[in-house]
Amino acid sequence: MKDPYKTLGVPRDASPEEIKKAYRKLAKKLHPDLNPGNKKIEQEFKEVSAAYDLLSDPEKRARYDRGEIDASGAEQPGRGFYRSYAEGGQGAKYRSAGMGDSFFGEDIFADLFGFGDRNRARGGARMNIRGADVSYAVTVDFVEAALGTKKRLTLTDGKTLDVTIPPGTEDGQTLRLKGQGLPGMGGPPGDAFIEVKVKPHPHFTREGNDIHLELPVTLPEAVLGASVTVPTLDGKVSLKVPPGSNTGTVLRLRGKGIPRAGGSRGDQYVKLKVVLPERPDSELSDFIERWSKRHPYDVRTKVGLK
């Protein structure tokens, strides 16, 4: 058999986590359920599983690194093989040498290749390998992520799965669907991990559970006050702009933010931005000129810009 480190594509000093990660990546790619009828990939999957079986066991890995056993787990000649031969009968010799029922990996792949009953009838061990985890990504709109929604995913085996996006989901958040990964071999299926990508909103930004919005208002609305229409996650609402409002004035819409786990919600903050007409007419210009002469005021000294 091949060097298990090379089979998994990891260095000899790889950590258990690195070995596990490499195995899951290869198992996802080579799993027979995803490659039906492909004998070559089936064999590769068999080798990958056998390599992981050896390297994931600290004792087996240490013995392999010391040269006491080979990649199949069999004793190397000159060690356990001859010792068993000297100590007992033929059966003991071959069992110690790793040449019994599981010499060609029947125990490891019994369920996969369909001869598990025959193997168990001879007393072979039943395989118990957990299925590999799988990862998916789903993109949702800003409002969908904020209020919650459902999205349909197509899995690697062609099946579809309805995924519930809970209210308040953030960009980059990962959801775990237990048991929705690849099937195991005698063990439980793996899990599916769904990374949620949230599209930016053209007007809303999120800070924690609060929503922020910059709202343009006209000069008359800012000076005289007015009721204006404001978009929220739930639709449009009316907001009262107090007389004398200025650019930078922040108004709060209580309970119009992101839903929290306990049922409450954050708030929506509306920042006003006073916008002049694109082309002020002469009447407005003349009025401002007369008014400014009678009511001079300084807006830069107070903030240290003059």
C-alpha positions as a printed NumPy array, in Angstrom:
array([[  0.   ,   0.   ,   0.   ],
       [  1.006,   3.623,  -0.531],
       [  2.479,   5.789,   2.187],
       [ -0.609,   7.026,   4.092],
       [  0.902,  10.505,   4.461],
       [  1.256,  10.796,   0.694],
       [ -2.224,   9.353,   0.183],
       [ -3.745,  12.106,   2.321],
       [ -1.306,  14.731,   1.049],
       [ -0.032,  15.764,   4.489],
       [  3.506,  16.032,   5.929],
       [  4.743,  13.45 ,   8.397],
       [  4.521,  15.979,  11.238],
       [  0.906,  16.901,  10.432],
       [ -1.347,  17.483,  13.433],
       [ -4.459,  15.314,  14.009],
       [ -6.598,  18.292,  12.953],
       [ -4.678,  18.64 ,   9.675],
       [ -5.037,  14.927,   8.988],
       [ -8.766,  15.035,   9.682],
       [ -9.229,  18.116,   7.471],
       [ -7.311,  16.478,   4.592],
       [ -9.362,  13.285,   4.895],
       [-12.692,  15.123,   4.874],
       [-11.688,  17.12 ,   1.82 ],
       [-10.709,  13.984,  -0.104],
       [-13.687,  11.949,   1.149],
       [-16.068,  14.649,  -0.053],
       [-14.465,  14.527,  -3.495],
       [-14.078,  10.74 ,  -3.817],
       [-17.12 ,   9.36 ,  -1.989],
       [-18.646,   6.482,  -4.032],
       [-22.136,   7.931,  -3.7  ],
       [-20.945,  10.926,  -5.719],
       [-19.089,   8.817,  -8.287],
       [-21.302,   5.795,  -8.959],
       [-19.682,   3.125, -11.117],
       [-16.231,   4.747, -11.174],
       [-13.949,   1.929, -10.028],
       [-10.802,   4.053, -10.092],
       [-12.234,   6.665,  -7.75 ],
       [-13.725,   3.881,  -5.656],
       [-10.231,   2.46 ,  -5.173],
       [ -8.829,   5.898,  -4.36 ],
       [-11.531,   6.383,  -1.745],
       [-10.644,   3.01 ,  -0.27 ],
       [ -6.987,   4.021,   0.009],
       [ -7.836,   7.394,   1.525],
       [-10.1  ,   5.799,   4.149],
       [ -7.467,   3.182,   5.015],
       [ -4.795,   5.875,   5.349],
       [ -7.023,   7.912,   7.638],
       [ -7.886,   4.825,   9.677],
       [ -4.175,   4.319,  10.36 ],
       [ -3.087,   7.919,  10.917],
       [ -6.096,   8.882,  13.042],
       [ -5.156,   6.178,  15.569],
       [ -2.242,   7.569,  17.669],
       [ -0.927,   4.103,  18.509],
       [ -1.044,   2.82 ,  14.923],
       [  0.507,   6.025,  13.645],
       [  3.379,   5.802,  16.127],
       [  4.044,   2.174,  15.226],
       [  3.986,   3.003,  11.521],
       [  6.404,   5.892,  12.033],
       [  8.754,   3.511,  13.909],
       [  8.554,   1.003,  11.067],
       [  6.847,  -1.679,  13.166],
       [  3.817,  -1.953,  10.862],
       [  3.271,  -1.176,   7.2  ],
       [  0.609,   1.028,   5.605],
       [ -1.97 ,  -1.761,   5.821],
       [ -1.375,  -2.163,   9.554],
       [  0.461,  -5.467,   9.126],
       [  3.538,  -6.253,  11.207],
       [  6.791,  -5.715,   9.371],
       [  8.941,  -8.879,   8.89 ],
       [ 11.476,  -9.333,  11.63 ],
       [  9.12 ,  -7.967,  14.25 ],
       [  5.7  ,  -9.295,  15.191],
       [  5.54 , -11.755,  12.272],
       [  8.476, -13.929,  13.293],
       [  7.78 , -13.45 ,  16.967],
       [  4.294, -14.861,  16.515],
       [  5.642, -17.711,  14.392],
       [  7.999, -18.722,  17.164],
       [  5.413, -18.378,  19.897],
       [  2.458, -20.253,  18.482],
       [  0.566, -21.941,  15.684],
       [ -0.153, -20.834,  12.173],
       [ -3.38 , -19.041,  13.087],
       [ -1.63 , -16.906,  15.692],
       [  1.172, -16.175,  13.249],
       [ -1.088, -14.867,  10.528],
       [ -3.298, -12.896,  12.845],
       [ -0.284, -11.129,  14.309],
       [  1.065, -10.449,  10.838],
       [ -2.186,  -8.74 ,   9.869],
       [ -2.973, -11.381,   7.24 ],
       [ -6.31 , -12.626,   8.603],
       [ -9.766, -11.64 ,   7.367],
       [ -8.913,  -7.945,   7.269],
       [ -5.579,  -8.222,   5.415],
       [ -7.081,  -6.838,   2.199],
       [ -9.222,  -4.269,   3.98 ],
       [-12.477,  -6.265,   4.007],
       [-13.388,  -5.041,   7.466],
       [-12.846,  -1.411,   6.516],
       [-14.882,  -1.464,   3.319],
       [-17.322,  -4.291,   4.016],
       [-20.456,  -2.166,   3.94 ],
       [-19.236,  -0.091,   1.014],
       [-18.666,  -3.007,  -1.362],
       [-21.506,  -5.217,  -0.228],
       [-19.882,  -8.152,   1.525],
       [-20.473,  -7.024,   5.091],
       [-22.721,  -9.97 ,   5.958],
       [-20.124, -12.491,   4.803],
       [-17.408, -10.689,   6.719],
       [-19.454, -10.435,   9.929],
       [-20.337, -14.093,   9.642],
       [-16.622, -14.814,  10.007],
       [-16.423, -12.577,  13.031],
       [-15.036,  -9.484,  11.222],
       [-15.424,  -6.078,  12.812],
       [-18.2  ,  -3.868,  11.511],
       [-17.058,  -0.561,  10.035],
       [-18.197,   2.583,  11.829],
       [-17.063,   5.631,   9.86 ],
       [-18.932,   8.905,  10.182],
       [-19.895,  10.608,   6.947],
       [-17.95 ,  13.646,   5.801],
       [-19.252,  17.156,   6.393],
       [-20.162,  19.292,   3.389],
       [-20.172,  23.057,   2.932],
       [-22.5  ,  25.26 ,   0.922],
       [-23.052,  28.987,   0.484],
       [-26.351,  30.794,   0.084],
       [-26.91 ,  34.457,  -0.782],
       [-29.846,  36.391,   0.681],
       [-31.043,  39.972,   0.501],
       [-30.436,  42.35 ,   3.408],
       [-34.099,  42.406,   4.436],
       [-34.394,  38.594,   4.124],
       [-31.451,  38.134,   6.472],
       [-32.846,  40.672,   8.913],
       [-36.391,  39.287,   9.087],
       [-35.685,  35.621,   8.261],
       [-36.558,  33.585,   5.187],
       [-36.267,  30.163,   3.555],
       [-33.948,  29.237,   0.708],
       [-33.841,  26.039,  -1.346],
       [-30.438,  24.441,  -1.885],
       [-29.465,  21.72 ,  -4.334],
       [-27.187,  19.215,  -2.585],
       [-24.27 ,  17.295,  -4.075],
       [-26.435,  14.214,  -4.57 ],
       [-29.035,  16.189,  -6.545],
       [-31.535,  16.374,  -3.718],
       [-32.998,  19.691,  -2.614],
       [-33.106,  21.051,   0.901],
       [-35.117,  23.952,   2.301],
       [-32.887,  25.974,   4.615],
       [-34.405,  28.253,   7.229],
       [-32.508,  31.53 ,   7.554],
       [-33.314,  32.753,  11.072],
       [-34.152,  36.424,  11.706],
       [-31.102,  38.53 ,  12.468],
       [-28.656,  36.409,  10.451],
       [-25.422,  38.285,   9.764],
       [-23.174,  38.295,   6.726],
       [-20.694,  35.411,   6.919],
       [-22.651,  33.54 ,   9.578],
       [-22.554,  29.745,   9.26 ],
       [-25.592,  27.557,   9.912],
       [-25.213,  23.882,  10.82 ],
       [-27.68 ,  21.307,   9.511],
       [-27.088,  18.165,  11.513],
       [-27.103,  14.911,   9.555],
       [-27.383,  16.59 ,   6.134],
       [-23.82 ,  15.8  ,   5.027],
       [-22.491,  12.747,   3.199],
       [-23.727,   9.337,   4.385],
       [-21.478,   7.378,   6.711],
       [-20.257,   3.817,   6.329],
       [-21.764,   2.098,   9.32 ],
       [-21.652,   5.422,  11.173],
       [-23.88 ,   8.512,  11.223],
       [-24.01 ,  10.963,   8.294],
       [-21.955,  14.123,   8.395],
       [-23.345,  17.615,   8.784],
       [-23.979,  20.378,   6.267],
       [-22.563,  23.827,   6.985],
       [-24.267,  26.735,   5.217],
       [-22.405,  30.046,   4.953],
       [-24.854,  32.916,   4.554],
       [-23.787,  35.83 ,   2.389],
       [-25.91 ,  38.957,   2.796],
       [-26.202,  41.407,  -0.103],
       [-25.594,  45.061,   0.811],
       [-28.709,  47.234,   0.912],
       [-28.768,  50.444,  -1.156],
       [-29.942,  52.508,   1.835],
       [-29.73 ,  50.522,   5.087],
       [-26.609,  49.7  ,   7.071],
       [-26.481,  47.47 ,  10.117],
       [-24.742,  48.102,  13.44 ],
       [-25.471,  45.323,  15.896],
       [-29.26 ,  45.057,  15.992],
       [-29.83 ,  48.634,  14.854],
       [-30.52 ,  49.909,  11.344],
       [-29.07 ,  53.201,  10.088],
       [-30.403,  55.273,   7.218],
       [-29.387,  58.645,   5.777],
       [-32.498,  60.559,   4.703],
       [-32.335,  63.596,   2.395],
       [-34.749,  66.419,   3.323],
       [-35.491,  69.701,   1.577],
       [-34.635,  73.104,   2.955],
       [-38.287,  73.912,   3.759],
       [-38.752,  70.533,   5.506],
       [-35.658,  71.144,   7.636],
       [-36.486,  74.774,   8.482],
       [-40.24 ,  74.549,   8.939],
       [-40.597,  70.902,   9.967],
       [-42.634,  68.27 ,   8.146],
       [-43.915,  64.703,   8.118],
       [-41.889,  62.617,   5.674],
       [-42.077,  59.015,   4.482],
       [-39.226,  56.756,   5.596],
       [-38.463,  53.172,   4.431],
       [-38.038,  50.514,   7.125],
       [-37.576,  46.736,   7.159],
       [-41.349,  46.403,   7.522],
       [-42.326,  48.946,   4.878],
       [-42.78 ,  52.703,   4.765],
       [-43.707,  54.734,   7.854],
       [-44.276,  58.414,   8.571],
       [-41.566,  60.332,  10.451],
       [-41.926,  63.848,  11.875],
       [-39.012,  66.168,  11.14 ],
       [-38.861,  68.844,  13.858],
       [-38.639,  72.495,  12.742],
       [-35.082,  73.781,  12.606],
       [-33.548,  70.371,  11.898],
       [-30.075,  70.353,  10.441],
       [-27.832,  68.033,   8.468],
       [-26.613,  65.424,  10.957],
       [-29.753,  65.471,  13.101],
       [-30.533,  61.869,  14.11 ],
       [-34.092,  60.689,  14.729],
       [-35.02 ,  57.287,  16.16 ],
       [-37.735,  54.861,  15.106],
       [-38.091,  52.58 ,  18.114],
       [-38.435,  48.851,  17.439],
       [-37.793,  49.097,  13.696],
       [-34.392,  47.415,  13.765],
       [-33.175,  43.79 ,  13.643],
       [-35.168,  41.153,  15.565],
       [-33.395,  39.729,  18.632],
       [-33.517,  36.136,  19.85 ],
       [-35.817,  37.027,  22.759],
       [-38.445,  38.604,  20.51 ],
       [-37.516,  42.276,  20.939],
       [-36.005,  44.368,  18.165],
       [-33.356,  46.993,  17.736],
       [-34.115,  50.516,  16.564],
       [-33.769,  52.386,  13.289],
       [-31.782,  55.614,  13.313],
       [-32.499,  58.19 ,  10.63 ],
       [-29.788,  60.772,   9.958],
       [-31.047,  63.871,   8.161],
       [-29.2  ,  65.444,   5.27 ],
       [-30.431,  68.865,   4.154],
       [-30.263,  69.143,   0.369],
       [-30.645,  72.426,  -1.531],
       [-32.397,  72.58 ,  -4.883],
       [-30.151,  71.6  ,  -7.776],
       [-30.569,  75.063,  -9.229],
       [-31.61 ,  77.643,  -6.59 ],
       [-33.658,  80.377,  -8.295],
       [-33.04 ,  84.077,  -7.934],
       [-35.873,  84.504,  -5.415],
       [-34.204,  82.089,  -2.952],
       [-30.784,  83.602,  -3.554],
       [-32.046,  87.146,  -3.014],
       [-33.845,  86.13 ,   0.177],
       [-30.754,  84.39 ,   1.592],
       [-28.603,  87.386,   0.777],
       [-30.943,  89.789,   2.601],
       [-31.446,  87.39 ,   5.502],
       [-27.75 ,  86.649,   5.999],
       [-26.904,  90.351,   6.322],
       [-29.357,  90.683,   9.193],
       [-28.547,  87.315,  10.826],
       [-24.843,  86.529,  10.512],
       [-23.651,  83.353,  12.277],
       [-20.41 ,  81.332,  12.444],
       [-20.492,  77.541,  11.988],
       [-16.751,  76.748,  11.895],
       [-15.229,  78.452,  14.931],
       [-17.34 ,  76.367,  17.29 ],
       [-15.874,  73.127,  15.924],
       [-12.315,  74.425,  15.725],
       [-12.101,  74.83 ,  11.956],
       [-11.37 ,  78.546,  11.902]])
